[in-house]
Amino acid sequence: DEFKLTQQELAEATGKSRALVTNTIRLLKLNPDIQKNISEGKISFGHAKLLLSIEDEEVQKAVCDRIISNDLSVRDTERLIKNIEKVQKKQFKVKNITIEHFPEVEGKLRDILGTKISILYDGKKGKISIEFYSKEDLRRIAGLLLKER
């Protein structure tokens, strides 16, 4: 706006595609902390585009923190956002339910088990998701969970 250039003109001037220019400009709608995570390489352009699909800024920040703390891929982030959207739809049906996330517990479990962990809690029940990538990985994780203390 400041330089009175269209996105197409800006694309031609920079040698980038108009779509890239458009998507990059859209990132300016994100919270400055999230923008900083993009510029520092903590989250990718793909992660950022997914964050734009979340209307609530607090949820955007929480998902961004989760991407970083759990080293989520873009695909994992898509799944997380879909799960959040499902929960939010349920919230319209049932009032006063909020989803809590426990990044510090997820981080400790991730360190102990050596894999991605996801925890969701709605005030009545919760779910812990433990990712594994092979039968051997499952056996390793099961061994850690079942070992006597």
Secondary structure, DSSP 8 states (H G I E B T S, - for coil): -TT---HHHHHHHHT--HHHHHHHHHGGGS-HHHHHHHHTTSS-HHHHHHHTT---HHHHHHHHHHHHHHT--HHHHHHHHHHHHHHHHHHHHSTT---B--HHHHHHHHHHHTS-EEEEE-SS-EEEEE--SSHHHHHHHHHHHHS--
